[in-house]
Amino acid sequence: MSPEVDAIILAGGEADPEIKEATGVRNRALIPLQGKPMIAWVIEALRNSGVVENIIVVGPQEVLDLVGEGVMKVKEAGSFVENLNAGLSASQAEDVLVLPTDIPLLSPSTVHEFVVNYRRRKVELAYAAVPRGAVEARFPGTRRTYARLKEGAFTGGNMVVAKRELLQRIPDIVSLSFAARKSVLGLARLLGLGFILKFLAGRASLKDVEERATKILNAPAAAIVLEKPDAAMDVDSLEHLKAVEEALASRENRG
């Protein structure tokens, strides 16, 4: 079995109104950061991870025109599900990594760790979770949405890796999972009221989440805990954009 996966970047979607006003850029993928569009940072991390074979960008033509060579370009089809299916159809890989365009701090080592642990767990789908302590240690005071489990509080890591054929069967569930990472109501819709009541009572664990996801998918699923916060730092507010700009400037100065 090849250790490599195909990566699908979903590069549609408009930026937050405050970000649009501050940057003059409408599409999140094209927000300028240290002289490069946001999506370029994500592509660079994937290329240098050592576990990604092909990079597939699904987005509007203005994004596809700027991503350069060395990636597969797929014109966006409409909804999240339609765009995901378009990306999946462009891949021939057994396993695919699906991620958004607005995580420019993503590091090659985090991508590598996530995919390697997916292989090690021998599941058909894995999703990333990042401890609150890891985020707040690196980005103190930054507001994010957390779910409290027995092991502690976690936020979503904005990545899913799975069997391509499984994702083609469950695009609606994948869509819900991305949306639910920031919504308790969305999480309830995805995981069910019974689980949410257990969660609200503080009795749910990571294993409970995995077992519930496995039942919903009818396929083995796992939560992969990433101790570095880079995958969790998506840019959906001006506050997040400023934090990311500072982090990238610091990274470039060290480099």
VOGU-3710 file (C-alpha; in Angstrom, 3 decimals, decimal comma):
1> mspevdaiil> 0,000/0,000/0,000  1,383/3,391/-1,046  1,967/5,843/1,822  0,910/8,690/-0,458  -2,525/10,229/-0,854  -4,076/12,748/-3,205  -4,970/16,069/-1,599  -8,121/17,977/-2,542  -8,172/21,676/-1,644  -11,667/23,149/-1,676
11> aggeadpeik> -10,827/26,701/-2,709  -14,216/28,347/-3,151  -15,999/30,643/-0,762  -15,930/34,344/0,006  -13,876/35,937/2,732  -15,411/37,422/5,862  -16,804/40,937/5,137  -14,239/42,576/7,441  -11,429/40,718/5,688  -12,758/41,752/2,284
21> eatgvrnral> -12,839/45,370/3,398  -9,306/45,195/4,845  -7,697/43,362/1,914  -9,878/44,225/-1,074  -9,962/40,509/-1,931  -13,239/38,624/-2,313  -12,105/34,981/-2,423  -10,495/33,500/0,707  -7,963/31,559/-1,342  -6,505/34,775/-2,756
31> iplqgkpmia> -6,059/36,747/0,480  -2,452/38,023/0,336  -0,109/36,815/3,063  3,589/37,689/3,013  3,484/38,317/-0,721  1,618/35,115/-1,648  -2,060/34,190/-1,892  -3,308/32,145/1,047  -3,760/28,994/-1,013  -0,074/29,033/-2,008
41> wviealrnsg> 0,913/28,382/1,622  -1,362/25,331/1,776  -0,051/23,961/-1,531  3,538/24,415/-0,330  2,849/22,444/2,859  1,281/19,596/0,905  4,144/19,465/-1,617  6,748/19,249/1,125  4,908/16,721/3,316  6,317/13,604/1,666
51> vveniivvgp> 2,898/11,906/1,735  0,972/13,692/-1,036  1,186/12,527/-4,631  -1,250/14,807/-6,476  -2,745/18,134/-5,405  -6,206/18,885/-6,766  -7,559/22,426/-6,434  -11,315/22,873/-6,823  -12,279/26,509/-7,137  -13,391/29,426/-9,303
61> qevldlvgeg> -11,440/30,306/-12,417  -9,764/33,309/-10,770  -8,164/30,959/-8,244  -7,217/28,290/-10,778  -5,482/30,919/-12,908  -3,180/31,835/-10,025  -2,211/28,484/-8,482  0,485/27,825/-11,066  1,774/24,566/-12,466  2,096/21,220/-10,768
71> vmkvkeagsf> -1,476/20,973/-9,515  -4,645/19,525/-11,021  -7,195/22,288/-11,582  -10,923/21,582/-11,345  -13,536/24,300/-11,914  -15,916/24,553/-8,981  -19,285/22,907/-9,579  -21,486/24,755/-7,089  -22,271/23,435/-3,605  -19,816/21,899/-1,144
81> venlnaglsa> -20,999/18,402/-2,099  -20,746/19,125/-5,828  -17,256/20,557/-5,420  -16,134/17,619/-3,303  -17,453/15,162/-5,885  -15,682/17,079/-8,645  -12,400/16,778/-6,752  -12,934/13,104/-5,983  -13,703/12,394/-9,645  -10,376/13,960/-10,643
91> sqaedvlvlp> -8,449/11,560/-8,400  -7,536/7,940/-8,973  -5,954/7,461/-5,536  -7,208/4,958/-2,996  -6,952/7,534/-0,196  -7,563/11,275/-0,319  -6,957/14,171/2,032  -9,645/16,879/1,961  -8,921/20,323/3,364  -9,952/23,974/2,975
101> tdipllspst> -7,886/26,782/1,535  -7,790/28,969/4,665  -5,241/27,171/6,844  -2,028/28,884/5,649  -0,055/27,942/8,773  -0,384/24,249/7,899  3,052/22,650/8,086  4,440/19,732/6,056  5,131/17,831/9,284  1,503/18,111/10,399
111> vhefvvnyrr> 0,255/16,767/7,059  2,778/13,934/7,297  1,806/13,098/10,873  -1,908/13,086/10,066  -1,614/10,778/7,057  0,867/8,415/8,746  -1,408/8,054/11,777  -4,384/7,406/9,501  -2,423/4,527/7,994  -1,370/3,286/11,418
121> rkvelayaav> -4,932/3,235/12,735  -6,083/1,123/9,733  -9,391/2,967/9,440  -11,339/4,191/6,430  -11,758/7,780/7,607  -9,894/9,993/10,053  -10,487/13,546/11,170  -8,107/15,901/12,932  -8,592/17,240/16,456  -6,358/19,757/18,230
131> prgavearfp> -6,244/20,261/22,026  -7,256/23,669/23,319  -4,008/23,943/25,246  -1,960/23,613/22,048  -3,918/26,407/20,361  -3,886/28,796/23,315  -0,200/28,252/24,011  0,626/29,403/20,480  -2,216/31,901/19,958  -3,246/33,205/23,394
141> gtrrtyarlk> -6,540/35,051/23,437  -7,617/33,902/19,984  -11,255/32,847/19,974  -12,100/29,396/18,616  -14,899/26,869/19,069  -14,085/23,935/21,370  -15,805/20,691/22,277  -15,200/19,424/25,808  -14,631/15,688/26,137  -13,356/13,518/28,976
151> egaftggnmv> -9,798/13,952/27,704  -10,094/17,736/27,519  -11,281/20,432/25,106  -10,624/20,073/21,375  -11,157/22,100/18,226  -11,356/20,756/14,699  -8,167/20,347/12,701  -9,822/21,208/9,369  -8,675/18,007/7,628  -10,242/14,683/6,729
161> vakrellqri> -8,383/11,758/5,166  -10,312/8,761/3,935  -10,870/6,120/1,312  -11,923/7,911/-1,846  -14,734/5,468/-2,517  -16,122/6,040/0,982  -16,201/9,812/0,481  -17,987/9,328/-2,825  -20,707/7,443/-0,952  -21,095/9,934/1,910
171> pdivslsfaa> -20,539/13,483/0,554  -23,439/14,876/2,602  -21,880/13,568/5,820  -18,526/15,098/4,916  -20,258/18,405/4,239  -21,983/18,255/7,619  -18,747/17,352/9,391  -16,959/20,442/8,055  -19,888/22,678/8,972  -20,479/21,055/12,381
181> rksvlglarl> -16,970/21,722/13,657  -18,163/25,227/14,613  -21,788/24,559/15,508  -23,282/22,627/18,403  -26,561/22,348/16,485  -24,685/21,058/13,461  -22,872/18,556/15,627  -26,193/17,372/17,047  -27,568/16,911/13,555  -24,525/14,859/12,605
191> lglgfilkfl> -23,971/12,765/15,720  -27,512/12,525/17,034  -29,345/13,947/20,039  -28,428/11,037/22,324  -24,724/11,599/21,822  -25,084/15,347/22,282  -26,861/14,859/25,618  -23,976/12,656/26,732  -21,559/15,287/25,464  -23,339/18,103/27,314
201> agraslkdve> -23,244/16,049/30,511  -19,467/15,795/30,172  -19,486/12,011/29,774  -18,381/11,711/26,135  -14,841/10,670/25,212  -12,789/10,591/22,023  -13,526/6,875/21,828  -17,257/7,632/22,039  -16,904/10,058/19,133  -15,034/7,457/17,099
211> eratkilnap> -17,619/4,789/17,831  -20,497/7,101/16,918  -18,771/8,172/13,692  -18,053/4,537/12,818  -21,731/3,710/13,249  -22,896/6,653/11,130  -20,412/5,898/8,351  -20,744/2,131/8,552  -16,961/2,182/8,258  -14,141/2,384/10,826
221> aaaivlekpd> -13,298/5,973/11,772  -10,737/7,600/14,040  -9,974/10,935/15,648  -6,310/11,837/15,197  -5,086/14,273/17,847  -2,538/16,763/16,531  -0,561/18,560/19,215  0,473/21,410/16,911  -2,158/24,108/16,285  -1,333/25,013/12,669
231> aamdvdsleh> -4,139/22,966/11,071  -6,697/24,395/13,499  -5,921/28,027/12,709  -8,359/28,696/9,878  -8,853/32,299/8,818  -12,519/33,177/9,208  -12,226/36,560/10,924  -10,019/39,643/10,870  -8,688/38,603/14,280  -7,548/35,266/12,865
241> lkaveealas> -6,025/36,947/9,801  -3,891/39,232/11,958  -2,716/36,303/14,108  -1,790/34,312/11,007  0,040/37,261/9,428  2,149/37,668/12,571  2,919/33,940/12,688  3,942/33,825/9,026  6,108/36,926/9,389  7,850/35,319/12,349
251> renrg> 8,335/32,082/10,379  9,800/33,951/7,406  12,171/35,922/9,643  13,429/32,707/11,236  13,849/31,161/7,790
//
